[in-house]
Amino acid sequence: MFIAVLSDDPSKRKDFCKLIGKETGSGDITFYSSNFQGVIRTLLEPTLYPDKLQPLLYTLSIADYVVLLVDALTPQVGEIIVALDLLKKEKGFLLSSVELPTKGTVLEKYESMDSPQAAKEKILSLQPDSSEGELLALVDSAFQVKSVGNVMLGAVKSGSIKKRDKLVFLPSKEEIEIKSIQLNDKDVEEVGAGGRFGMCYKGNPIERGILASPQNSFKTENTYSGELSKSPFYKADFPKKIHAYTNLQFTEGSAQEGKLSLEKPLSAKSGDKILITDPGSSKLRICGVLQVE
């Protein structure tokens, strides 16, 4: 399973992650792994946040659970709360020394912890949910390795991937074939929901995005309609140029009257949430959300 560790303080996030797991990879997100009583739990730390908004959103796309660490109510903590609420991240724990504006937000459902050790024990007691059904895997990194070929790292959110599977990468619609799979540095034949994988594949180079089966229910469009809502904490009108975000995909566009018009296509399914952001804002950078019809 995947657990986001969030705070406005990067050092606080890092110290908490080290309390639970071992670092297994870093970039704009740092990954930590813990194998306790046969359950692998992967912690995600949005390393470049709050300087950059994207790592926070990438982390939340992958996460099944959230740990929110708070020492003071800062604008960045408020921004994290807005993101959690708009994305309906309802499973989580709160370790805070101050009162937070939780009323009417998903934080009302979070369990409060009184110490990092208590939070650690709670995390290590979590059991993964069954997540069968249509394949959804998120690729967070892809690169070429000499003598090996194309390699990608990512997370399976639902369904499973087997060696020799032929899949589609979205939004580019590139067709790829899985040559080998590694899970915790061991070769395996299959990786299921909750697993962080390394895979060698046959096909053209890819970037961040979605892995899906050829018979998937994703749309890849430049225009999406649905329920468009602004965060109650965002007081201005939507900016003329917005950045739309969903499942490790970002593109510029505009938002108005229940519709998103995008400069590049995004892949999404009915019911998915596309965040509307303004990364260059000096205040709240998360404006609202469109739920795809």
DAZINOR-V992542 format. One record per pair of residues at least 24 apart in sequence whose C-alpha atoms are under 7 Angstrom apart, sorted by the first residue. I is the first residue (numbers start at 1). J is the second residue. Records with the same first field share a line. If there is no record, write none. Layout:
I = J ; J
This chain:
1 = 40 ; 41 ; 42 ; 64 ; 128 ; 194 ; 195
2 = 41 ; 42 ; 43 ; 62 ; 63 ; 64 ; 65 ; 194
3 = 42 ; 43 ; 44 ; 63 ; 64 ; 65 ; 66
4 = 43 ; 44 ; 45 ; 59 ; 60 ; 63 ; 65 ; 66 ; 67
5 = 43 ; 44 ; 45 ; 66 ; 67 ; 68
6 = 45 ; 67 ; 68 ; 69
7 = 68 ; 69 ; 70 ; 77
8 = 50 ; 76 ; 77
10 = 47
13 = 45
17 = 43
20 = 120
28 = 55
29 = 55
36 = 124
50 = 76
53 = 279
58 = 248
61 = 247
65 = 91 ; 92
66 = 91 ; 92 ; 93
67 = 92 ; 93 ; 94
68 = 93 ; 94 ; 95
69 = 94 ; 95 ; 96
70 = 95 ; 96 ; 97
71 = 96 ; 97 ; 98
72 = 98
73 = 100
79 = 284
83 = 286
86 = 289
87 = 273
131 = 158 ; 159 ; 193
132 = 158 ; 159
133 = 158 ; 159
134 = 158 ; 159
135 = 159 ; 160 ; 212 ; 213
136 = 210 ; 211 ; 212
137 = 210 ; 211 ; 212
138 = 209 ; 210 ; 211
139 = 208 ; 209 ; 210
140 = 208
141 = 207 ; 208
142 = 206 ; 207
149 = 200
150 = 200 ; 201 ; 202 ; 205
151 = 198 ; 199 ; 200 ; 201
152 = 198 ; 199 ; 200
153 = 197 ; 198 ; 199
154 = 196 ; 197 ; 198
155 = 194 ; 195 ; 196 ; 197
156 = 192 ; 193 ; 194 ; 195 ; 196
157 = 193 ; 194
158 = 193
159 = 192 ; 193
160 = 190 ; 191 ; 192 ; 193
161 = 190 ; 191 ; 192
162 = 189 ; 190 ; 191
163 = 189 ; 190
167 = 211 ; 212 ; 213 ; 214
168 = 211 ; 212 ; 213 ; 214
169 = 210 ; 211 ; 212
170 = 209 ; 210 ; 211 ; 267
171 = 209 ; 220 ; 265 ; 266 ; 267
175 = 203
176 = 201 ; 202 ; 203
177 = 201 ; 202 ; 203
178 = 202
208 = 248
209 = 247 ; 248 ; 249
217 = 269
218 = 267 ; 268 ; 269
219 = 267 ; 268 ; 269
220 = 265 ; 266 ; 267 ; 268
221 = 265 ; 266 ; 267
222 = 261 ; 262 ; 263 ; 264 ; 265 ; 266
223 = 260 ; 261 ; 262
224 = 259 ; 260 ; 261 ; 292
225 = 258 ; 259 ; 260 ; 292 ; 293
226 = 258 ; 259 ; 290 ; 291 ; 292 ; 293
227 = 258 ; 290 ; 291 ; 292
228 = 258 ; 289 ; 290 ; 291
229 = 288 ; 289 ; 290
230 = 287 ; 288 ; 289
231 = 287 ; 288
234 = 284 ; 287
238 = 287
242 = 276 ; 277 ; 278
243 = 276 ; 277 ; 278
244 = 274 ; 275 ; 276 ; 277
245 = 274 ; 275 ; 276
246 = 273 ; 274 ; 275
